[in-house]
Structure formats: structure tokens, C-alpha cells
């Protein structure tokens, strides 16, 4: 295996570990905060982060195996890609169902300071992480890592949506803003997933 590709694989593994560490902690704590506050927005962000962490576990397996068995790279890539697409479907479904349910029931979130802090820090870190993944994915020609980068950027978008919706709620009493924006993000994730499959079929 060329030294340059081996270095890229090493970078991909390090980024995947960073995703597991950050999104694992943020997702678990965010989910706990969401249960306490009754917030679909925070729950959607937390679930997205946890699914992104799960996808990164698969990618570590995929890239490590390529380093030991380069000939298996194509099969490993397909397996990783299938799992990540399933994760994208799960994110879109969970966020959409949570938002619609909150709109129907009229539930209003009561966010904690810690939840807001975690969400704000994620909004700073996740876009950088997603862009780094996109760069490595392009260099490796890895659709699986590119799809994982989309999941990371989706989590960043959900963090931004959560903060914006809470600001609208605090300023104008628009409690329904988080639910409507979550519905919009659900369609955005579905659109990204559709483009992903269209690119594969070309």
C-alpha cells in the first residue's frame, strides 16, 4: 500500500475516534437533558450525534481492515456505506416523528443551561470535523466516509437549529419553532440521502 494512502487511512481513523469521543459524550448527555426538558429539538440533535458515533465505529473497522488487507477495501467500503445510509434514514425518521409529535401535543421545551452549553460547543466543533472528513473522503475516494461527514454536518445543523429555535422561543414565545425547524431538517437529511443514492447509480 502506498505510504500516502496509509497516512490518509490513519487520518480517517483518528477523525472517526474523535467523532466517537465527542458525539458519544454529547449524544448521551444531550439525550438525558432532552428527557429532563421534554425537548424534541435536543433529542433530535442527541440521537443524530449518537448515530454518527455508531457509524464511526464501523468506519474504524473498515479502515483498519484495509490497512491489513488492501484487497478487501471495496467490500469493506460497501458494508460501511450500507450501515451509514441506514443511520441517515434513522436520523431523518426519529427527528421527523419527534417534531410532528411535539406539534400535535403542543409540548413546550424547558432547556437546561448545560444542554445549551453542550449544543453551542457542538456547533463550534462539528462543522470543522465534518469538513475534515469530507477532505479525507475525497482523497481516499470513500463514499462511506463522505456519508459519515454528512451525518456529522447534519448533527451540526441540528445543533444550530436547536439554538435558533430556543432563541425564538425565548424572544417571541414561538415554542413551535423548534418542531417546525426539525421537520425541515428531516427533509434536508432525506434529500442528502437521496442525492447519495443518485450518485451511486450514475
Order of alpha helices (4+ residues) and beta strands (2+ residues): alpha-alpha-alpha-alpha-alpha-alpha
